Amino acid sequence: MTFAPFQYAKVAGESCDGEVAYTLFATRSPTGKPQAPPSPGSIDPERLFELARLNKVIPILPTHPQDLPEGCGELASRIALVRLRTLALNRRGLLEGMRVSGLLRDAGIEHCHLKGPPQQIALYGTYARKPSADIDILVRPKDRKDAITLLRKAGFEKTERNLSFWWTHFLEEIHLTRPDHEAVLDLHHGLGQAGLPRPLTPDRFIDRRVEIEAEGTIVETPCAVDCCLLGAITIAKAFRAHEPMLAAVLDLRAALHALDPCQLRALPDTARKAGLEKTLALSLRILDAVHAGSLPRPIAPPRTPFSGLGVEDLRRMAITPWVPGLPWPRQRIILFELCGEDYLGFGRESLRLILSNLFRSILTMAPARKRKTR
């Protein structure tokens, strides 16, 4: 979901150089107990907390006052509270997701959990790495209607009914909730995002799914290579929307380092076949800008797309996108660069974006017109 301007109120116009330096140091440390490094400026505790919140990395910060930067010890109790809330939130979502999986499995509907707590378990061995309020499950396009019918019989109802056509046909997902549960189920039948290249083979993500154990139950998640592609899609989506993305960048780093040598060699070809070659390249450039030298061999930092953007620009775009004057590419240029030499795909996705914006406007205005005529 796109960030609203008011959500940046506490950091608006601030470069947060000291806070960024500490956060990067904290997220580089495998122990989770970093000492504050020298920084180009003083570290303000409120800005540090906001920077971490917007980038969804508060649970990674240390909870002992002595491990926090000078003057920031007061944050320790707040960080500990966020960790506890994240643990509770994600466990509720995990259990609800497992319940949905059981329903789909019993009905013979193949699926996998795209992200959320199961992904965190696969990448980090814990489901409390970052807050995740939604349950994202992918089914095959041919099974979408059957899955919705099944879930509605189980007590789920569609949300945002006036926009359900737009969600279904342009973002390839539908949102469902149960009255007695606060988690939102995002039921995907594709991985499309208006304004970005769509994966050419979404069914393959289900074909290549793997099983992991969570709370004593088997849960199906994307394979290690597909976790990298999903991470790249998330980063590209945030880049296009000018949103903070440090947590997504760290997820991509973890996914890359989970690959064995054969999977590392297969990654570029898998991305190319899915139409995500440039999307992956952009995400690798951003990862290298955020944490230089963290790409596993034999992967080297790509020079394209967006070769005109330097390392410092990419780092700021990833962590502090609210900083004024950043050289953001126009959205049409982003789509063109990520489509690479697939000019037909660029034309197709450009038309899809135009139609997406048109239909969303029409569907959003329709309820307002009805109210006026009453």
MITIPA-558211 format. One record per residue (C-alpha): residue number from 1; chain; y, x, z. Coordinates in steps of 0.05 Angstrom, whole numbers, plus 32768, in hexadecimal, padded with zeros to 4 digits. Example, Ala and Ser with C-alpha at 12.3 -4.5 7.8 and 13.67 -1.06 7.14 Angstrom:
REM MITIPA-558211
+-----+-----+------+------+------+
: seq : mol :   c2 :   c1 :   c3 :
+-----+-----+------+------+------+
:   1 :   A : 7FA6 : 80F6 : 809C :
:   2 :   A : 7FEB : 8111 : 808F :
+-----+-----+------+------+------+
REM end
This chain:
REM MITIPA-558211
+-----+-----+------+------+------+
: seq : mol :   c2 :   c1 :   c3 :
+-----+-----+------+------+------+
:   1 :   A : 8000 : 8000 : 8000 :
:   2 :   A : 8044 : 801B : 7FEC :
:   3 :   A : 8071 : 8033 : 8024 :
:   4 :   A : 80B1 : 800C : 8030 :
:   5 :   A : 80F3 : 8034 : 8039 :
:   6 :   A : 80FA : 801D : 8082 :
:   7 :   A : 80B8 : 8041 : 8092 :
:   8 :   A : 80DC : 8083 : 8086 :
:   9 :   A : 8117 : 8072 : 80B3 :
:  10 :   A : 8109 : 80A8 : 80E7 :
:  11 :   A : 8102 : 80E0 : 80B4 :
:  12 :   A : 812F : 80C6 : 807B :
:  13 :   A : 8153 : 8100 : 805B :
:  14 :   A : 8131 : 8134 : 8087 :
:  15 :   A : 810C : 816E : 8068 :
:  16 :   A : 80E3 : 8177 : 80A9 :
:  17 :   A : 80D5 : 81C0 : 8098 :
:  18 :   A : 80C0 : 81D4 : 80DE :
:  19 :   A : 8096 : 8195 : 80E7 :
:  20 :   A : 8074 : 81A0 : 80A3 :
:  21 :   A : 8065 : 81E9 : 80B4 :
:  22 :   A : 8044 : 81D5 : 80F6 :
:  23 :   A : 801D : 819B : 80D7 :
:  24 :   A : 8002 : 81C8 : 80A0 :
:  25 :   A : 7FEE : 81FC : 80D4 :
:  26 :   A : 7FCC : 81C6 : 80FD :
:  27 :   A : 7FA5 : 81AA : 80C3 :
:  28 :   A : 7F90 : 81F0 : 80AC :
:  29 :   A : 7F70 : 8201 : 80EF :
:  30 :   A : 7F26 : 81EF : 80F5 :
:  31 :   A : 7F2A : 81ED : 8141 :
:  32 :   A : 7F5D : 81B5 : 8145 :
:  33 :   A : 7F84 : 81DD : 8179 :
:  34 :   A : 7FB9 : 8203 : 8152 :
:  35 :   A : 7FF2 : 8229 : 8172 :
:  36 :   A : 8037 : 821B : 8154 :
:  37 :   A : 8047 : 8250 : 8120 :
:  38 :   A : 808D : 826B : 8113 :
:  39 :   A : 80B2 : 8237 : 80EC :
:  40 :   A : 80F1 : 8237 : 80C3 :
:  41 :   A : 8112 : 8205 : 80F2 :
:  42 :   A : 810A : 81E4 : 8135 :
:  43 :   A : 80D5 : 81AF : 813D :
:  44 :   A : 80EC : 816A : 8153 :
:  45 :   A : 80B4 : 8144 : 8177 :
:  46 :   A : 80C7 : 8100 : 815A :
:  47 :   A : 80CB : 811B : 8113 :
:  48 :   A : 8088 : 813F : 811C :
:  49 :   A : 8067 : 80FF : 8134 :
:  50 :   A : 8085 : 80D6 : 80FA :
:  51 :   A : 8071 : 810B : 80C7 :
:  52 :   A : 8029 : 8109 : 80E1 :
:  53 :   A : 8028 : 80BD : 80E4 :
:  54 :   A : 8041 : 80B4 : 809D :
:  55 :   A : 800E : 80E6 : 8084 :
:  56 :   A : 7FD6 : 80C7 : 80AF :
:  57 :   A : 7FC5 : 8108 : 80D3 :
:  58 :   A : 7FDA : 80F8 : 811B :
:  59 :   A : 7F91 : 80FA : 8134 :
:  60 :   A : 7F8B : 8141 : 811A :
:  61 :   A : 7FC3 : 815B : 8146 :
:  62 :   A : 7FB0 : 8179 : 818A :
:  63 :   A : 7FB2 : 814F : 81C9 :
:  64 :   A : 7FC2 : 8188 : 81FA :
:  65 :   A : 800D : 8194 : 8207 :
:  66 :   A : 8003 : 81E0 : 8206 :
:  67 :   A : 7FE7 : 81DC : 81BF :
:  68 :   A : 8024 : 81B7 : 81A4 :
:  69 :   A : 8065 : 81D9 : 818E :
:  70 :   A : 8099 : 81E9 : 81C3 :
:  71 :   A : 80BD : 81A9 : 81D8 :
:  72 :   A : 8087 : 817C : 81BB :
:  73 :   A : 8057 : 8179 : 81F7 :
:  74 :   A : 806D : 8131 : 8204 :
:  75 :   A : 8048 : 811D : 81C4 :
:  76 :   A : 8003 : 812E : 81E2 :
:  77 :   A : 7FF9 : 80EA : 8203 :
:  78 :   A : 8011 : 80C5 : 81C5 :
:  79 :   A : 7FE2 : 80EC : 8199 :
:  80 :   A : 7FA8 : 80DE : 81C8 :
:  81 :   A : 7FB9 : 8094 : 81C7 :
:  82 :   A : 7FB9 : 8094 : 817A :
:  83 :   A : 7F75 : 80B6 : 817B :
:  84 :   A : 7F59 : 807F : 81A8 :
:  85 :   A : 7F77 : 8048 : 817E :
:  86 :   A : 7F5D : 8068 : 813E :
:  87 :   A : 7F18 : 806D : 815D :
:  88 :   A : 7F18 : 8023 : 8170 :
:  89 :   A : 7F37 : 800C : 812E :
:  90 :   A : 7F07 : 8033 : 8103 :
:  91 :   A : 7ECA : 8020 : 812B :
:  92 :   A : 7EDA : 7FD6 : 8122 :
:  93 :   A : 7EE3 : 7FE2 : 80D7 :
:  94 :   A : 7EA3 : 800A : 80D3 :
:  95 :   A : 7E7A : 7FD4 : 80F5 :
:  96 :   A : 7E98 : 7F9E : 80CA :
:  97 :   A : 7E8B : 7FC8 : 808B :
:  98 :   A : 7E43 : 7FD1 : 80A0 :
:  99 :   A : 7E3D : 7F86 : 80A9 :
: 100 :   A : 7E57 : 7F7B : 8063 :
: 101 :   A : 7E28 : 7FB0 : 8048 :
: 102 :   A : 7DED : 7F8B : 8067 :
: 103 :   A : 7E02 : 7F4A : 8046 :
: 104 :   A : 7E09 : 7F6B : 8002 :
: 105 :   A : 7DC8 : 7F93 : 8009 :
: 106 :   A : 7DA0 : 7F55 : 801D :
: 107 :   A : 7DBB : 7F32 : 7FDE :
: 108 :   A : 7DA7 : 7F6C : 7FB2 :
: 109 :   A : 7DF0 : 7F7F : 7FA1 :
: 110 :   A : 7DF7 : 7FCA : 7F98 :
: 111 :   A : 7E36 : 7FE7 : 7FB6 :
: 112 :   A : 7E55 : 8022 : 7FDA :
: 113 :   A : 7E8D : 802E : 800C :
: 114 :   A : 7EC6 : 8050 : 7FE7 :
: 115 :   A : 7EEE : 8069 : 8023 :
: 116 :   A : 7EFE : 8059 : 806B :
: 117 :   A : 7ED2 : 806B : 80A7 :
: 118 :   A : 7E92 : 8078 : 807D :
: 119 :   A : 7EB8 : 80AA : 8052 :
: 120 :   A : 7ED3 : 80CC : 8090 :
: 121 :   A : 7E8C : 80D2 : 80AC :
: 122 :   A : 7E75 : 80F0 : 806A :
: 123 :   A : 7EAE : 8122 : 8068 :
: 124 :   A : 7EB9 : 8133 : 80B1 :
: 125 :   A : 7E7F : 8118 : 80D9 :
: 126 :   A : 7EAC : 80E8 : 80FF :
: 127 :   A : 7ECD : 80A6 : 80EE :
: 128 :   A : 7F0C : 80B4 : 8118 :
: 129 :   A : 7F2E : 80E6 : 80EB :
: 130 :   A : 7F66 : 80B6 : 80D5 :
: 131 :   A : 7F76 : 806C : 80DE :
: 132 :   A : 7F54 : 8040 : 80AB :
: 133 :   A : 7F5F : 7FF5 : 80B2 :
: 134 :   A : 7F3F : 7FDE : 8071 :
: 135 :   A : 7EF7 : 7FDC : 8059 :
: 136 :   A : 7EF1 : 7FF2 : 8010 :
: 137 :   A : 7EB0 : 7FE1 : 7FED :
: 138 :   A : 7EA0 : 7FEA : 7FA3 :
: 139 :   A : 7E71 : 7FBB : 7F7E :
: 140 :   A : 7E5F : 7FB9 : 7F35 :
: 141 :   A : 7E8D : 7F8E : 7F0A :
: 142 :   A : 7E52 : 7F60 : 7EF8 :
: 143 :   A : 7E46 : 7F54 : 7F42 :
: 144 :   A : 7E8E : 7F44 : 7F56 :
: 145 :   A : 7E89 : 7EF8 : 7F54 :
: 146 :   A : 7E46 : 7EF7 : 7F78 :
: 147 :   A : 7E61 : 7F26 : 7FAE :
: 148 :   A : 7E9E : 7EFA : 7FB9 :
: 149 :   A : 7E74 : 7EBB : 7FBD :
: 150 :   A : 7E45 : 7EDC : 7FEF :
: 151 :   A : 7E7E : 7EF4 : 801B :
: 152 :   A : 7EA2 : 7EB1 : 801A :
: 153 :   A : 7E62 : 7E90 : 8033 :
: 154 :   A : 7E62 : 7EC4 : 806B :
: 155 :   A : 7EA7 : 7EAE : 8081 :
: 156 :   A : 7ED5 : 7EDB : 8058 :
: 157 :   A : 7F12 : 7EBE : 8036 :
: 158 :   A : 7F40 : 7EDB : 8000 :
: 159 :   A : 7F85 : 7EF2 : 8016 :
: 160 :   A : 7FC5 : 7EF1 : 7FEC :
: 161 :   A : 7FA8 : 7EB8 : 7FC2 :
: 162 :   A : 7FE6 : 7EB5 : 7F96 :
: 163 :   A : 7FDA : 7EFE : 7F81 :
: 164 :   A : 7F8E : 7EFC : 7F7D :
: 165 :   A : 7F8F : 7EFB : 7F30 :
: 166 :   A : 7FBB : 7F39 : 7F30 :
: 167 :   A : 7F90 : 7F5E : 7F63 :
: 168 :   A : 7F50 : 7F4C : 7F3E :
: 169 :   A : 7F64 : 7F5D : 7EF7 :
: 170 :   A : 7F96 : 7F96 : 7F00 :
: 171 :   A : 7F80 : 7FBA : 7F3F :
: 172 :   A : 7F37 : 7FA5 : 7F39 :
: 173 :   A : 7F30 : 7F8F : 7F81 :
: 174 :   A : 7F35 : 7F52 : 7FAC :
: 175 :   A : 7F49 : 7F4D : 7FF5 :
: 176 :   A : 7F20 : 7F25 : 8027 :
: 177 :   A : 7F24 : 7F19 : 8071 :
: 178 :   A : 7EFE : 7EF4 : 80A8 :
: 179 :   A : 7F26 : 7EC9 : 80D9 :
: 180 :   A : 7F04 : 7EEB : 8114 :
: 181 :   A : 7F0E : 7F33 : 80FC :
: 182 :   A : 7F4E : 7F58 : 80ED :
: 183 :   A : 7F32 : 7F89 : 80BA :
: 184 :   A : 7F40 : 7F7C : 8070 :
: 185 :   A : 7F07 : 7F83 : 803F :
: 186 :   A : 7F1D : 7FA0 : 7FFC :
: 187 :   A : 7EE4 : 7F8E : 7FCD :
: 188 :   A : 7EEB : 7FBA : 7F8F :
: 189 :   A : 7EC9 : 7FAF : 7F4C :
: 190 :   A : 7EED : 7FEA : 7F2D :
: 191 :   A : 7F1B : 8023 : 7F3E :
: 192 :   A : 7F57 : 8011 : 7F14 :
: 193 :   A : 7F9F : 801C : 7F29 :
: 194 :   A : 7FD6 : 8004 : 7EFB :
: 195 :   A : 7FFD : 8040 : 7EE2 :
: 196 :   A : 7FC4 : 8072 : 7EEA :
: 197 :   A : 7F86 : 8081 : 7EBF :
: 198 :   A : 7F4B : 8056 : 7ED2 :
: 199 :   A : 7F06 : 8076 : 7EDC :
: 200 :   A : 7EDF : 8069 : 7E9C :
: 201 :   A : 7E9D : 8061 : 7EC0 :
: 202 :   A : 7EA7 : 803D : 7F03 :
: 203 :   A : 7E5D : 8028 : 7F05 :
: 204 :   A : 7E4A : 8071 : 7F0A :
: 205 :   A : 7E69 : 8075 : 7F4F :
: 206 :   A : 7E35 : 8043 : 7F66 :
: 207 :   A : 7DFD : 8065 : 7F3E :
: 208 :   A : 7E0B : 80A7 : 7F61 :
: 209 :   A : 7E15 : 808B : 7FA7 :
: 210 :   A : 7DF4 : 80AD : 7FE3 :
: 211 :   A : 7DDD : 8095 : 8027 :
: 212 :   A : 7DFB : 80AC : 8069 :
: 213 :   A : 7DEC : 8096 : 80B0 :
: 214 :   A : 7E21 : 8074 : 80DA :
: 215 :   A : 7E15 : 8056 : 811F :
: 216 :   A : 7DCA : 8058 : 8111 :
: 217 :   A : 7DD1 : 8032 : 80D0 :
: 218 :   A : 7DCD : 804A : 8088 :
: 219 :   A : 7E0E : 8042 : 8060 :
: 220 :   A : 7E16 : 8052 : 8017 :
: 221 :   A : 7E52 : 807C : 8002 :
: 222 :   A : 7E67 : 80A1 : 7FC2 :
: 223 :   A : 7E45 : 80E4 : 7FB5 :
: 224 :   A : 7E6A : 8125 : 7FC5 :
: 225 :   A : 7E84 : 812E : 7F7E :
: 226 :   A : 7E9E : 80E6 : 7F7B :
: 227 :   A : 7EC0 : 80EF : 7FBE :
: 228 :   A : 7EEA : 8125 : 7F9C :
: 229 :   A : 7EFB : 80F6 : 7F63 :
: 230 :   A : 7F0D : 80BE : 7F93 :
: 231 :   A : 7F39 : 80EE : 7FBA :
: 232 :   A : 7F5B : 8102 : 7F79 :
: 233 :   A : 7F69 : 80B9 : 7F68 :
: 234 :   A : 7F87 : 80AD : 7FAD :
: 235 :   A : 7FB4 : 80EA : 7FA6 :
: 236 :   A : 7FCB : 80D5 : 7F61 :
: 237 :   A : 7FD9 : 808F : 7F7A :
: 238 :   A : 8004 : 80AB : 7FB3 :
: 239 :   A : 8027 : 80DB : 7F83 :
: 240 :   A : 803A : 80A2 : 7F55 :
: 241 :   A : 8053 : 8077 : 7F90 :
: 242 :   A : 8078 : 80B1 : 7FB2 :
: 243 :   A : 804F : 80A9 : 7FF2 :
: 244 :   A : 803B : 80DD : 8026 :
: 245 :   A : 7FF4 : 80F4 : 8018 :
: 246 :   A : 7FE1 : 812E : 8046 :
: 247 :   A : 7FA3 : 8109 : 8061 :
: 248 :   A : 7F8B : 80FC : 801A :
: 249 :   A : 7F95 : 8145 : 8008 :
: 250 :   A : 7F6C : 815B : 8045 :
: 251 :   A : 7F35 : 812A : 8031 :
: 252 :   A : 7F33 : 8149 : 7FEC :
: 253 :   A : 7F2E : 818E : 800B :
: 254 :   A : 7EF4 : 8178 : 8037 :
: 255 :   A : 7ED1 : 8157 : 7FFC :
: 256 :   A : 7ED8 : 8196 : 7FD2 :
: 257 :   A : 7EBC : 81C2 : 8009 :
: 258 :   A : 7E81 : 8192 : 8011 :
: 259 :   A : 7E6A : 81A1 : 7FCA :
: 260 :   A : 7E31 : 81D0 : 7FBD :
: 261 :   A : 7E37 : 8203 : 7F83 :
: 262 :   A : 7E15 : 81D4 : 7F51 :
: 263 :   A : 7E43 : 819A : 7F64 :
: 264 :   A : 7E81 : 81C7 : 7F5F :
: 265 :   A : 7E6D : 81DA : 7F18 :
: 266 :   A : 7E60 : 8191 : 7F07 :
: 267 :   A : 7EA2 : 8177 : 7F22 :
: 268 :   A : 7ECF : 8187 : 7EE6 :
: 269 :   A : 7E9E : 8168 : 7EB4 :
: 270 :   A : 7E94 : 812A : 7EDF :
: 271 :   A : 7EE0 : 8121 : 7EE3 :
: 272 :   A : 7EE7 : 8129 : 7E98 :
: 273 :   A : 7EB1 : 80F5 : 7E89 :
: 274 :   A : 7ED3 : 80C5 : 7EB9 :
: 275 :   A : 7F16 : 80CF : 7E98 :
: 276 :   A : 7F31 : 80EF : 7ED7 :
: 277 :   A : 7F37 : 8138 : 7EC1 :
: 278 :   A : 7F83 : 813A : 7EC8 :
: 279 :   A : 7F82 : 810F : 7F07 :
: 280 :   A : 7F55 : 8141 : 7F28 :
: 281 :   A : 7F80 : 817B : 7F0F :
: 282 :   A : 7FBE : 815C : 7F2E :
: 283 :   A : 7F9C : 8153 : 7F70 :
: 284 :   A : 7F83 : 819B : 7F6F :
: 285 :   A : 7FCA : 81B4 : 7F61 :
: 286 :   A : 7FE4 : 818C : 7F9C :
: 287 :   A : 7FAD : 81A4 : 7FCA :
: 288 :   A : 7FBB : 81EC : 7FB7 :
: 289 :   A : 8006 : 81E0 : 7FC3 :
: 290 :   A : 7FF9 : 81C3 : 8008 :
: 291 :   A : 7FC4 : 81F5 : 801F :
: 292 :   A : 7FC5 : 8231 : 7FF1 :
: 293 :   A : 7F82 : 8253 : 7FE8 :
: 294 :   A : 7F59 : 8218 : 8000 :
: 295 :   A : 7F38 : 8209 : 7FBD :
: 296 :   A : 7EEF : 821E : 7FBE :
: 297 :   A : 7ED8 : 824F : 7F8A :
: 298 :   A : 7ECF : 824C : 7F4E :
: 299 :   A : 7F06 : 8217 : 7F4C :
: 300 :   A : 7F4A : 8235 : 7F3C :
: 301 :   A : 7F8D : 8211 : 7F44 :
: 302 :   A : 7F9D : 81EF : 7F02 :
: 303 :   A : 7FE1 : 81FA : 7EE1 :
: 304 :   A : 7FE5 : 81B4 : 7EC4 :
: 305 :   A : 7FF5 : 817B : 7EC8 :
: 306 :   A : 803F : 817E : 7EDB :
: 307 :   A : 8044 : 81C9 : 7ECF :
: 308 :   A : 808F : 81C3 : 7EDA :
: 309 :   A : 8086 : 81B1 : 7F23 :
: 310 :   A : 8084 : 81EC : 7F52 :
: 311 :   A : 805A : 81F6 : 7F90 :
: 312 :   A : 8093 : 81E5 : 7FC0 :
: 313 :   A : 80A3 : 81A5 : 7F9A :
: 314 :   A : 805B : 818F : 7F9B :
: 315 :   A : 8054 : 819E : 7FE5 :
: 316 :   A : 8092 : 8175 : 7FF6 :
: 317 :   A : 807B : 813C : 7FC9 :
: 318 :   A : 8039 : 813B : 7FEE :
: 319 :   A : 8053 : 813E : 8035 :
: 320 :   A : 809D : 812A : 8036 :
: 321 :   A : 80A8 : 80FF : 7FF8 :
: 322 :   A : 80E6 : 80E0 : 8018 :
: 323 :   A : 810D : 8121 : 800F :
: 324 :   A : 8147 : 8113 : 7FDF :
: 325 :   A : 814A : 8137 : 7F9C :
: 326 :   A : 8100 : 8143 : 7F90 :
: 327 :   A : 80F2 : 8148 : 7F45 :
: 328 :   A : 80C4 : 810C : 7F40 :
: 329 :   A : 80A9 : 8100 : 7EFA :
: 330 :   A : 80B5 : 80BB : 7EDD :
: 331 :   A : 8079 : 808D : 7EE4 :
: 332 :   A : 806E : 808A : 7E99 :
: 333 :   A : 806C : 80D7 : 7E98 :
: 334 :   A : 8039 : 80D7 : 7ED1 :
: 335 :   A : 800B : 80A9 : 7EAA :
: 336 :   A : 8014 : 80D2 : 7E6A :
: 337 :   A : 8005 : 8114 : 7E8D :
: 338 :   A : 7FC8 : 80F8 : 7EB1 :
: 339 :   A : 7FAB : 80DA : 7E71 :
: 340 :   A : 7FAD : 811F : 7E51 :
: 341 :   A : 7F99 : 811B : 7E08 :
: 342 :   A : 7F7E : 80D4 : 7E0F :
: 343 :   A : 7FB7 : 80B4 : 7DE9 :
: 344 :   A : 7F91 : 8073 : 7DE0 :
: 345 :   A : 7F85 : 8071 : 7E2A :
: 346 :   A : 7FCF : 807D : 7E37 :
: 347 :   A : 7FE1 : 8042 : 7E0A :
: 348 :   A : 7FAE : 8016 : 7E2B :
: 349 :   A : 7FC4 : 8027 : 7E72 :
: 350 :   A : 800D : 8020 : 7E5F :
: 351 :   A : 8001 : 7FDA : 7E46 :
: 352 :   A : 7FD8 : 7FCB : 7E84 :
: 353 :   A : 8012 : 7FE2 : 7EB0 :
: 354 :   A : 8044 : 7FB6 : 7E8B :
: 355 :   A : 8016 : 7F79 : 7E92 :
: 356 :   A : 8009 : 7F8A : 7EDB :
: 357 :   A : 8053 : 7F8A : 7EEC :
: 358 :   A : 805E : 7F4B : 7EC3 :
: 359 :   A : 8026 : 7F23 : 7EE3 :
: 360 :   A : 8038 : 7F3A : 7F29 :
: 361 :   A : 8080 : 7F23 : 7F1F :
: 362 :   A : 8069 : 7EDF : 7F04 :
: 363 :   A : 8036 : 7ED4 : 7F3C :
: 364 :   A : 8067 : 7EEA : 7F72 :
: 365 :   A : 809E : 7EBB : 7F59 :
: 366 :   A : 8070 : 7E7F : 7F50 :
: 367 :   A : 806C : 7E6C : 7F9A :
: 368 :   A : 80B7 : 7E72 : 7FA1 :
: 369 :   A : 80C2 : 7E42 : 7F67 :
: 370 :   A : 8092 : 7E10 : 7F86 :
: 371 :   A : 80B8 : 7E11 : 7FC8 :
: 372 :   A : 80FA : 7E05 : 7FA4 :
: 373 :   A : 80E0 : 7DC8 : 7F7E :
: 374 :   A : 80C7 : 7DA6 : 7FBD :
+-----+-----+------+------+------+
REM end
